[in-house]
Amino acid sequence: MITIGSNTAIRTGFAGASVYSMTKAAVAVLVRGSAIDLAPRGITVNNVQPGPTATDMNDLGHREMVKPLIPLGRIGEPDEVAGLVAYLASEEAGFITGASYTIDGGYVG
């Protein structure tokens, strides 16, 4: 099982985002507990926490506003997030469970 959370589970830098951040932190905690509950059945549970990504959810104005805050100097691409999800769904990741992976170019550093 793979959930998609947000890097705001770790830190938010914008006013008005506290409730959104709280819900994403709850997803990360749910993943840790579910991983323990489902491990005896051989089910792994992990969480992907993207940062700013070039999707319809983030309009161009928002992307340009946050880009200087990202150490890698760019917004993430959907294929990069999908690549992490694909890895976690693969057999090679069969010993990974209860983890949250932040993929945000160093934004929450």
Short mmCIF file of the C-alpha atoms (twelve columns), coordinates in Angstrom:
data_MODEL
# 
_entry.id   MODEL 
# 
loop_
_atom_site.group_PDB 
_atom_site.id 
_atom_site.type_symbol 
_atom_site.label_atom_id 
_atom_site.label_alt_id 
_atom_site.label_comp_id 
_atom_site.label_asym_id 
_atom_site.label_seq_id 
_atom_site.Cartn_x 
_atom_site.Cartn_y 
_atom_site.Cartn_z 
_atom_site.pdbx_PDB_model_num 
ATOM 1   C CA . MET A 1   0.000  0.000   0.000   1 
ATOM 2   C CA . ILE A 2   1.363  3.407   -0.938  1 
ATOM 3   C CA . THR A 3   -0.166 6.682   0.163   1 
ATOM 4   C CA . ILE A 4   0.540  10.100  -1.287  1 
ATOM 5   C CA . GLY A 5   0.967  12.718  1.399   1 
ATOM 6   C CA . SER A 6   2.853  15.997  1.262   1 
ATOM 7   C CA . ASN A 7   6.136  17.456  2.420   1 
ATOM 8   C CA . THR A 8   4.026  19.816  4.536   1 
ATOM 9   C CA . ALA A 9   3.712  16.902  6.980   1 
ATOM 10  C CA . ILE A 10  7.223  17.928  8.031   1 
ATOM 11  C CA . ARG A 11  7.114  21.708  7.651   1 
ATOM 12  C CA . THR A 12  4.879  24.363  6.214   1 
ATOM 13  C CA . GLY A 13  6.108  27.837  5.451   1 
ATOM 14  C CA . PHE A 14  2.848  29.523  4.586   1 
ATOM 15  C CA . ALA A 15  0.119  31.039  6.736   1 
ATOM 16  C CA . GLY A 16  -3.204 29.270  6.505   1 
ATOM 17  C CA . ALA A 17  -1.740 25.839  5.828   1 
ATOM 18  C CA . SER A 18  -1.842 24.445  9.372   1 
ATOM 19  C CA . VAL A 19  -4.907 22.213  8.922   1 
ATOM 20  C CA . TYR A 20  -3.655 20.875  5.581   1 
ATOM 21  C CA . SER A 21  -0.263 20.142  7.164   1 
ATOM 22  C CA . MET A 22  -1.897 18.428  10.124  1 
ATOM 23  C CA . THR A 23  -3.830 16.077  7.843   1 
ATOM 24  C CA . LYS A 24  -0.667 15.143  5.948   1 
ATOM 25  C CA . ALA A 25  1.169  14.451  9.224   1 
ATOM 26  C CA . ALA A 26  -1.743 12.209  10.202  1 
ATOM 27  C CA . VAL A 27  -1.274 10.240  6.972   1 
ATOM 28  C CA . ALA A 28  2.387  9.633   7.892   1 
ATOM 29  C CA . VAL A 29  1.415  8.376   11.354  1 
ATOM 30  C CA . LEU A 30  -1.325 6.174   9.891   1 
ATOM 31  C CA . VAL A 31  1.257  4.602   7.569   1 
ATOM 32  C CA . ARG A 32  3.573  3.731   10.466  1 
ATOM 33  C CA . GLY A 33  0.766  2.093   12.444  1 
ATOM 34  C CA . SER A 34  -0.718 0.317   9.437   1 
ATOM 35  C CA . ALA A 35  2.688  -1.077  8.525   1 
ATOM 36  C CA . ILE A 36  2.862  -2.809  11.899  1 
ATOM 37  C CA . ASP A 37  -0.726 -4.042  11.645  1 
ATOM 38  C CA . LEU A 38  -0.358 -5.430  8.120   1 
ATOM 39  C CA . ALA A 39  3.190  -6.817  8.293   1 
ATOM 40  C CA . PRO A 40  2.033  -10.276 9.455   1 
ATOM 41  C CA . ARG A 41  0.070  -10.523 6.190   1 
ATOM 42  C CA . GLY A 42  3.116  -9.629  4.103   1 
ATOM 43  C CA . ILE A 43  1.681  -6.226  3.175   1 
ATOM 44  C CA . THR A 44  4.039  -3.261  3.114   1 
ATOM 45  C CA . VAL A 45  2.734  0.257   3.725   1 
ATOM 46  C CA . ASN A 46  4.671  3.379   2.753   1 
ATOM 47  C CA . ASN A 47  4.063  7.074   2.167   1 
ATOM 48  C CA . VAL A 48  5.385  9.414   -0.541  1 
ATOM 49  C CA . GLN A 49  5.524  13.098  0.450   1 
ATOM 50  C CA . PRO A 50  5.989  15.266  -2.648  1 
ATOM 51  C CA . GLY A 51  6.893  18.908  -2.481  1 
ATOM 52  C CA . PRO A 52  6.082  21.467  -5.150  1 
ATOM 53  C CA . THR A 53  5.421  19.512  -8.343  1 
ATOM 54  C CA . ALA A 54  4.506  20.701  -11.836 1 
ATOM 55  C CA . THR A 55  0.842  19.666  -11.822 1 
ATOM 56  C CA . ASP A 56  -2.478 21.432  -12.303 1 
ATOM 57  C CA . MET A 57  -2.692 21.732  -8.513  1 
ATOM 58  C CA . ASN A 58  0.227  24.189  -8.510  1 
ATOM 59  C CA . ASP A 59  -0.361 27.060  -10.891 1 
ATOM 60  C CA . LEU A 60  2.563  28.836  -12.530 1 
ATOM 61  C CA . GLY A 61  2.464  31.730  -10.039 1 
ATOM 62  C CA . HIS A 62  2.823  29.385  -7.068  1 
ATOM 63  C CA . ARG A 63  5.598  27.453  -8.787  1 
ATOM 64  C CA . GLU A 64  7.606  30.612  -9.413  1 
ATOM 65  C CA . MET A 65  7.042  31.791  -5.828  1 
ATOM 66  C CA . VAL A 66  8.411  28.618  -4.226  1 
ATOM 67  C CA . LYS A 67  11.167 27.805  -6.732  1 
ATOM 68  C CA . PRO A 68  13.747 30.060  -4.998  1 
ATOM 69  C CA . LEU A 69  13.078 28.193  -1.736  1 
ATOM 70  C CA . ILE A 70  14.057 24.813  -3.224  1 
ATOM 71  C CA . PRO A 71  17.789 24.037  -2.938  1 
ATOM 72  C CA . LEU A 72  17.801 22.185  -6.273  1 
ATOM 73  C CA . GLY A 73  16.377 25.360  -7.852  1 
ATOM 74  C CA . ARG A 74  13.441 23.786  -9.649  1 
ATOM 75  C CA . ILE A 75  9.989  22.312  -9.210  1 
ATOM 76  C CA . GLY A 76  9.608  18.538  -9.238  1 
ATOM 77  C CA . GLU A 77  8.191  16.658  -12.201 1 
ATOM 78  C CA . PRO A 78  5.310  14.181  -11.916 1 
ATOM 79  C CA . ASP A 79  7.500  11.440  -13.440 1 
ATOM 80  C CA . GLU A 80  9.980  11.832  -10.579 1 
ATOM 81  C CA . VAL A 81  7.266  11.241  -7.989  1 
ATOM 82  C CA . ALA A 82  5.891  8.351   -10.063 1 
ATOM 83  C CA . GLY A 83  9.374  6.816   -10.182 1 
ATOM 84  C CA . LEU A 84  9.549  6.722   -6.390  1 
ATOM 85  C CA . VAL A 85  6.069  5.203   -6.210  1 
ATOM 86  C CA . ALA A 86  7.032  2.583   -8.802  1 
ATOM 87  C CA . TYR A 87  10.132 1.665   -6.802  1 
ATOM 88  C CA . LEU A 88  8.137  1.285   -3.582  1 
ATOM 89  C CA . ALA A 89  5.665  -0.961  -5.436  1 
ATOM 90  C CA . SER A 90  8.463  -3.157  -6.795  1 
ATOM 91  C CA . GLU A 91  9.810  -6.387  -5.376  1 
ATOM 92  C CA . GLU A 92  13.141 -4.644  -4.737  1 
ATOM 93  C CA . ALA A 93  11.408 -2.562  -2.029  1 
ATOM 94  C CA . GLY A 94  9.886  -5.595  -0.333  1 
ATOM 95  C CA . PHE A 95  11.712 -4.949  2.952   1 
ATOM 96  C CA . ILE A 96  10.609 -1.305  3.204   1 
ATOM 97  C CA . THR A 97  7.541  -0.634  5.324   1 
ATOM 98  C CA . GLY A 98  6.289  2.123   7.598   1 
ATOM 99  C CA . ALA A 99  8.395  4.765   5.856   1 
ATOM 100 C CA . SER A 100 7.630  8.238   4.581   1 
ATOM 101 C CA . TYR A 101 9.773  9.465   1.703   1 
ATOM 102 C CA . THR A 102 9.944  13.180  1.084   1 
ATOM 103 C CA . ILE A 103 10.673 14.070  -2.537  1 
ATOM 104 C CA . ASP A 104 10.941 17.855  -2.732  1 
ATOM 105 C CA . GLY A 105 14.362 18.909  -3.971  1 
ATOM 106 C CA . GLY A 106 15.506 19.666  -0.433  1 
ATOM 107 C CA . TYR A 107 12.691 22.141  0.287   1 
ATOM 108 C CA . VAL A 108 12.031 20.997  3.860   1 
ATOM 109 C CA . GLY A 109 15.747 20.290  4.430   1 
# 
